[in-house]
Amino acid sequence: MGSPSDAGSAVRGVSQLAAELRRFAEEREWQQFHTPKNLAMALSGEVGELLAELQWLTPEQAAQVMAHPEAGARVRAEIGDVMIYLTRLADVLDIDLVDAATDKLADSARRYPVATARGSAAKAPRS
């Protein structure tokens, strides 16, 4: 992970991206189409396209995909699409992505304490 200043930079980066995406949509009068349902569906589609790039690779090939210029470029583009739709969806719903992720990480740390979760893929019970 990064330093606290890196976290601040990430927040500024996400906020700036959200503002750019909002402006992009407003300039095209696309807000009418950017409903939470439509954005979530678009996000799901883009995640599917990302999965398609990795689907038939071995774990080793998937770990090295960025070393291959063509495949790496496709994966990077799909991750960009995922980030765009996730950021736009969060903006429309007025959710701070960094706060939401930080809260979720804290919840996961509580549900998966190091002493019992290290090296285990077992799912924790919902609380």
Disulfide bonds with the S-S distance in Angstrom:
none
